[in-house]
Amino acid sequence: MADRPLDLEFVRSFFPALNDSWAFMENAGGSLVPRTVIDRVHSYMTECQVQPAAAYRASQDATERMEAGHKAVCGMINADLDEVVIGPSTTRNVITLAAAIRGWFKPGDELIVTNLDHEANNGHWRRLEEFGVTIREWQVNPKTAELEIDSLKEMLSEKTRLVCFSHCSNIAGGVNPVRQIADLVHGVGGMVCVDGVAYAAHGTIDVKALDVDFYLMSLYKLYGPHLGVMYGKRELFLEAKGQYFYFHGEDDIPLKLNPGAPNHELTAGSVGIADYIEALAAHHIDEPANDFHGRMRQVYGLFAKQEEALSNRFLDYALAHPKLDVIGRATADHARRAPTFSFTIDGMSSQEVAKRLDAQGIACGAGDFYAPRVLKAVGIDPADGVVRCSMVHYNTVDEVDRLVKALDAIMP
Ligand SMILES: Cc1ncc(COP(=O)(O)O)c(C=O)c1O
């Protein structure tokens, strides 16, 4: 029996912040949170907000709920428990990782970063130049805002130690072929550190199948609480230098790579993301997979269809409009693009466009979204930046119509 298409009324009923008074299109900044997450955080704080790992009942309860959060997050990306650090944010996790592995590099080693990406998986790696590492920049094609594999191939050599890039751009929305890039980099003996923050709401992640060395995502962009998740291959985490207290042993992974105690209630609350996925699977999928990651892939298959419908509707309008210039791929194909649309309007400031859209009930962002390098590369002044309308599966085609109407009304 065919699985049902995404039941948007059911989906939207999980999100207390969603209602018809506005259209929320700043999901790439941070997605909304389902009540399954809110309930988990609330019940943790109500029932067991105590120091975990002590002998008394409430403390044991706290420990169990935090462990469940950690386990749920690992299940989302197919990682083992000791390979996943749940830290305060992706930015903080990269700072910690860069400090933990900086001793692996010697002067003359090459580290490649891009001019496409958010600064999180970028600037703190560039700082390793202070330790003699040579920083090289994999640059986008300025006409397309795309990273091209051929230019990476030209840069790779036996000097390449680490390549940092994104699974999906938070500006252009293009999906990069992570496994292909990881294979190329491994072929010269290097490692990859992949920023999956802008990807995780749209596509499932299997760190083993991708064969990534390090992988980053932020739960607040994945319908969860404000936390960052860092995966690392076990042997690499073991070799990395601990960044917590001296008495956490070097074999105490992942704890030694947490820059302090993990956030208790939010870690526990992360189970609510899995609760949400499970509820959607139970509602839509006739023959659910046996494991959580499999059910997540089934649910994300439904997300993909909905997101393609949103992209198609927006691109039909945007590509035909002479004054609107969208960055990135002119395709709704979900395997190649997320429904994150950054654009400029000829003759209008992006900041002004966002304000005028807000006046019509459309919440979107304007600026450089901490990725000013790519804006400069494609000839846009980061100070005014782009307008970004970013959608996820809970957005409706009606909301895109509303956006289109609002854009039409403000066009110069
Ligand atoms: C693609 C991308 N990477 C990294 C980050 C940084 O994540 P965090 O806020 O968890 O540090 C963001 C945040 O906007 C992002 O969009």
The ligand as an SDF file (V2000), in Angstrom:
LIG
                    3D

 16 16  0  0  0  0  0  0  0  0999 V2000
   25.2970   26.3620    7.8680 C   0  0  0  0  0  0  0  0  0  0  0  0
   25.5150   26.7700    9.2790 C   0  0  0  0  0  0  0  0  0  0  0  0
   26.5780   26.2900    9.9360 N   0  0  0  0  0  0  0  0  0  0  0  0
   26.8290   26.6000   11.2170 C   0  0  0  0  0  0  0  0  0  0  0  0
   25.9990   27.4450   11.9040 C   0  0  0  0  0  0  0  0  0  0  0  0
   26.3310   27.7810   13.3300 C   0  0  0  0  0  0  0  0  0  0  0  0
   25.5940   27.0030   14.2010 O   0  0  0  0  0  0  0  0  0  0  0  0
   25.5620   27.3480   15.7600 P   0  0  0  0  0  0  0  0  0  0  0  0
   24.6240   28.5040   15.9110 O   0  0  0  0  0  0  0  0  0  0  0  0
   25.0470   26.0960   16.3830 O   0  0  0  0  0  0  0  0  0  0  0  0
   26.9160   27.6960   16.1680 O   0  0  0  0  0  0  0  0  0  0  0  0
   24.8820   27.9890   11.2730 C   0  0  0  0  0  0  0  0  0  0  0  0
   23.9890   28.9140   11.9960 C   0  0  0  0  0  0  0  0  0  0  0  0
   23.2850   29.7000   11.4200 O   0  0  0  0  0  0  0  0  0  0  0  0
   24.6350   27.6370    9.9220 C   0  0  0  0  0  0  0  0  0  0  0  0
   23.5880   28.1260    9.2500 O   0  0  0  0  0  0  0  0  0  0  0  0
  1  2  1  0
  2  3  1  0
  2 15  2  0
  3  4  2  0
  4  5  1  0
  5  6  1  0
  5 12  2  0
  6  7  1  0
  7  8  1  0
  8  9  2  0
  8 10  1  0
  8 11  1  0
 12 13  1  0
 12 15  1  0
 13 14  2  0
 15 16  1  0
M  END
$$$$
